[in-house]
């Protein structure tokens, strides 16, 4: 099975860790597309990069990784895009659950919250996990999609 395309985005807080994750995944044979930023700029805005990544994910039916200071801002912005399921993760278990329970197509985490070593472990767990198609997970997933479609 081909490895998925992965789009990366960050703000200034996640800039360095984004580059480390990108290099790490390239060495693992993944096709990585870095959507920025390409230089450190304290005045960048995380929603800009979240939207860039989300548009590509939807267009290419792929996955994305978003990194800011805590992961929360990126996740919040990404989840405003219809069709995106972004989960903030802080450890290996949360990364597994992001895929298995939520079918997340975006992994988000904070550079001030996790080490580079932990981030790499979380990414690999998330990428190797599958959506658990037990009825309860499907039911919950469908309820969230229904809310998204009503746009309430």
N, C-alpha and C positions, 0 to 999 in steps of 0.2 A: 504494500500500500504506500502510495506517495505521501510524503510528509506535507502538511498544510503550509500554505503561504502564511506568513505572520507579519502583520504591520505593527510598527512601533511608533509610539509618540510619547512625549514628555513635556514638562515645563522645565524651568531653570533648576528647580529642586531635584528633578529626576534625570536631568541631562546626563550626568556621569554614569549613573546606573543603567540608563537606557543603552548607552554605548557598550557597556560591559555585557549586558544581556544580549544585545545584537551580535557581538563578537562570539560569545558563548554558543548561541544557537547556530550561527554560520558554521562553526567548527563541528556541530552535531549534524550538519547536512540540511538544515532548514533553509528555505528561501525567505530571506528577511528583506523587508522594505521599510527603511527608516524614513518617516514622514516629518521628522524634525523634533525639536530645533537642531540646527547644525552647528550652532555656536552658543555658548553660554550668554544669556541675556536676562538679567533679573527682571526686566520689564515685559517678558512674554506672558501670555495668558493661556492657562491650561485648557479652557474650552475650545480654543482655536485648534489645538492639536488633537483633542478628543474627537472633534467633528471630522477632521481630515481622516483620521484612522477609521472612524465608523463608516464614513461614506465608502471607503475602499473595501471594508469588510462586507458590507451589503452588496456592493457591485460584484465582488469576486467570490462570495460565499466562503470567506476565509475567517481567520481569527486575528485578534489584536491584543497587544499588551500596552497598557497606559501607566505611566509613572509620574507622580507628583510628590509633594512632601509627605502626605498621609495616604494617598490613594483615593480619598473620599471625593475630592473635587473632580478628578478625572472620571470617577465612576458616576457621580451625579450628572455630569454633563453628558456622558455617553448614554446613560439610561434615558435621556430625553429623546433619543433618536429611535424611531419606531423600528423594531426588528433587532435591536441591540439588547443583550443581557450582559451587563457588566457587574462583576462582583469584586468587592474589595477583599483582599486576602492578607493575612498576617502570619500564617503558619502553614505547615504542610497539610494539615487536616482541612483547613478552610479552603485551600486550593483544590483539594480532591472534591470537596462538597460543592464548590463552585460549578464544576462540570457535572458531577454525578447527580446532584439534587436540583440544580438550577439551569443546567444546559448552557452555561455562560459561554458566549463567544468572545468576551473580552475579560481579560484578567487585569486587575488594577491593584497596585500596591504602592506604598510610600517609601521613598528613599530614606526618610528619617525614622522609619518604623522597622525596617528589616535590613539585614546585612546583605551584601552581595551574594554570599554563600547561600543564605536562606532563600533569597529571591530566585536563584538558579534552581534550587531544589523545588520550590513552589511551581515554577514554570514547567519543569519536566513532569511533575506529578499532574498538573492541569492538562498538559498536552497528551499525556498517556492515559488519561481517564476518559471514560465514556459516560454518556447520559444514562442513568439508571431508569429503565423504562417500566418500573413498577407502577401500578395504577396510581398510587398516591402522588408520585412525582409528576406524572403526566397530568393528573387532575389539577395540581397546583400550577403547573406551567401554563396550562390552558386558561386558568382563571386570570393569571397575570396578563396573558395575551389579550383576553377579552377586555380587561380594564384598559390596556394600551389602545385597543381599537376604538373604545368609546371615548377615549381622551378626556376623562373626567378629572 
